[in-house]
């Protein structure tokens, strides 16, 4: 008579558990996030105030139907490039740059009042007049604050 350290049913259960673990590890290693199969493109946005570029502001794209979007910071030329944007319709918002967090106990230079004047309508999705349609290929959009009725 042969001595088995495990009963046949225990061996079967161990084998099934091992297969389940391998299956779950395989599922977890797949890079499949929702929407990752959608076609995507690069978007360049330029924001001006008359002939002056709007620099250092935050520009964001939001697709209200899907919740997708992206964003970036406008450079000194008023330009931001956002990569891997899903094709579709977006509302563009522009906001002042994010403030640096204040760390208690550490002295920081006094904050300078921003001279950046962004129209209130352009700062909210519900009121922004700036809309874009992102398609395949080149997507370059220019918006001017002077075009907003005050």
VENGI-V310124 format. One record per backbone hydrogen bond with DSSP energy under -0.5 kcal/mol. CO is the residue of the C=O (numbers start at 1). NH is the residue of the N-H. E is the energy in kcal/mol with one decimal. If there is no record, write none. Layout:
CO|NH|E + CO|NH|E
This chain:
2|4|-0.6 + 7|11|-2.1 + 8|12|-2.2 + 9|13|-2.3 + 10|14|-2.3 + 11|15|-2.4 + 12|16|-2.5 + 13|17|-2.3 + 14|18|-2.3 + 15|19|-2.2 + 16|20|-2.3 + 17|21|-2.4 + 18|22|-2.3 + 19|23|-2.4 + 20|24|-2.6 + 21|25|-2.4 + 22|26|-2.1 + 23|27|-2.2 + 24|28|-2.3 + 25|29|-1.7 + 26|30|-0.6 + 27|30|-0.9 + 30|32|-1.4 + 33|36|-2.3 + 35|38|-1.6 + 39|87|-2.0 + 41|85|-3.0 + 43|82|-3.4 + 44|141|-2.7 + 45|80|-2.4 + 46|143|-2.8 + 47|54|-2.6 + 48|145|-3.0 + 49|51|-0.5 + 49|52|-1.5 + 52|49|-3.3 + 53|55|-0.7 + 57|59|-0.5 + 57|74|-3.0 + 58|95|-2.7 + 59|72|-2.3 + 60|93|-2.4 + 61|70|-1.6 + 62|64|-0.8 + 62|91|-2.5 + 63|67|-3.0 + 68|63|-3.2 + 70|61|-3.1 + 72|59|-3.0 + 74|56|-2.1 + 75|78|-2.2 + 78|47|-2.6 + 79|75|-2.4 + 80|45|-2.8 + 82|43|-3.0 + 84|86|-0.5 + 85|41|-2.4 + 88|134|-3.2 + 90|132|-2.5 + 91|62|-1.9 + 93|60|-2.6 + 95|58|-3.1 + 101|103|-0.5 + 102|104|-0.6 + 103|106|-1.8 + 105|107|-0.5 + 116|118|-0.7 + 117|119|-0.5 + 119|122|-0.9 + 120|123|-1.4 + 121|124|-0.9 + 122|94|-2.6 + 124|127|-0.6 + 124|128|-1.8 + 129|131|-0.7 + 130|92|-3.0 + 132|90|-2.8 + 132|134|-0.6 + 133|135|-0.6 + 134|88|-1.6 + 139|44|-3.0 + 141|46|-2.6 + 143|48|-2.6 + 144|147|-1.8 + 145|148|-1.7
